[in-house]
Amino acid sequence: MGFEGLPSFVAMAVELLLAALAHSLSRGPHSGHLKWFSRAALGAALFSGCNSFLGLDVPDAVRVGAARVSYFASSLFAAGWMLYLAGEEGRGLTRPERTFVGGFLAMGLASLVPGLAISDRVAVRGAWWGLVYRDAVPTRVGEGCTLVMMVILGWTTWRAVEFVRARRHGGWPLLGVSLFALGAGVNDSLAFVQLTRAPYLLDLSFLTFVFVAGTRAARRSVENARALKQTGEQLAEAQAELVKRERLVALGELSATVAHEVRTPVAVIFNVLPALRRELGAAGPDARSLLDVLGEEADRLRRLVDDLLDFVRPISPRPVPVTLGPLVEEAVAAARAARTEGRTAHIHVEGETGELWCDPQLLHRVFTNLLGNALEAGASEVRIRCRDEGARVRVDVVDRGRGVRPGDEARLFRPFFTTRPSGTGLGLSVVQRILEAHGGTVHYAPTPGGGATFTCTLPRRAHDAAA
């Protein structure tokens, strides 16, 4: 093969590869219009393959037949390219465009008729750089078809200009190759009718068309695949959240039923206990010990009922302006008063956040729950650090207790999860619900050196929570 046909052969190979890629990508979402790009690339490959005969030592009849097929291939390229660009714009062809495509395909079919567009003669023509072409000679009809080719290339350039004006992604590369193809078409037309000695460039222009559009389509398909993956992950998360909420609703209904059923017997036990203490007060230490056990277990049942009712009761904060420091101090005092006898812990409050809007009773419950957990975990020291973060405030409850066992972190805020024999497993769940009702969050992290750190964030104003 001579150098004259080698560029056409290389162009054909690349165009076939991109045609196959576009055909595969056209099956993806929002990519159906790529099937027209695939057909345009096939037309360009057929055009380049036929022109590769320019550098082969073949009979003149073969050259003439290849020239006729190349004209037909150019019509396939033009039609496919028009349909592809319309698909890129998300529209169908206009009536003039449909008429033009139909007429151009008809001229492509007419070019296959012997002697109609391409004569049976072959001319030897030299070009720059010592290139020598042996190609068929067009008839007047063929020259008219060449003029139509210029029209389609001009239309492509105009559509590329519209792409750029609409600020569509990829418009500038399309405009560049369209201008190049227009220049190449004018050059090849003049060379074909032997008005100039310039080398043929239309093969290269078709290749740049297919390459630029193909890489653009591949990039967009990758972006669509990533977006589809992200959408799938979001859908899976939403479905998991929906299942979680349905389970919590069922759990809440069951908890409310159990709490109301147990509440009355517990109240009866507390009413009867004083009478039993009076009646059995002189019965000896064993009887008093049994009554103490009964009282402790009844108190545990009462706390469980209270926690269940807190868990199932809708949380509707009533925000008022509150200074966080005194509120935290009140929670510390309540935690100290309720701590287990003989257990000592140093509780320090650091920092100040200024005023914020919140429900003080609900936040009091948050801090007493967190402090109670720290004391139950055997913390000898607890630090509460208050920080001002502009539109939000942050409170870190840092303890030096036993901490959380590895593997339990993901279950900390699940209802009824507890590692304490006397725990209900609802304290942290209630804390999370209260903070989320305020537009805030709570997160756990291990304390360096041992212990647990719970970080609470709250919006300073009600509109900040909405944002």
VENFENDA-V993736 format. One line per field, one symbol per residue. psi: psi as a letter, one per 20 degrees, with the letter a starting at -180 (. if undefined). burial: 1 if it has 9 or more other ideal C-beta (glycine too) atoms within 8 Angstrom, else 0. Layout:
# VENFENDA-V993736
psi=???
burial=???
This chain:
# VENFENDA-V993736
psi=prhhighhgggggghgghggghhghiirpkjhiihhhghghgghghghghiiihjqnrqhhggghhgghhgghhhgggghhghghhhhikrrqrghhggggghhhhhghhiippighprjqpqppqarkjqpqnrqpqahghhhhhhhhhghhhgggghhghgghjkqpjhgghgghghghgghggghghhhjkirjqqpihghggghgggghghgggghhgghgghggghgghggghghhggghhghgghgggggggghhhgghghgghhhghhhhghjhjirhgghghhggggghhhghghggggghhgipponqnpqpqphghghhghgghhhhjqqpipqqppppqrqiaqrprohgghhhghhgghggghhjkpipppoopqoldiqqpppoprlbhapqpiigijgjppjpqjphjqijighggggggghhijarpqqqqppipaqppppqqqhrhhhgh.
burial=00011101101101110111111011010010111111111111111111111111000001110111111111111111111111111000100011011011101111110001111001101010001111111110111011111111111110111111000100101111111111111111111110000101111111111111110111011001100100000000000000000001001110110110011001001100100110010000001100100110010111111011111100001000010110111111011000100000101010001101111101111111111111111010111111110001111111111011000100010010000000111111111111111111010101100011111111111101100
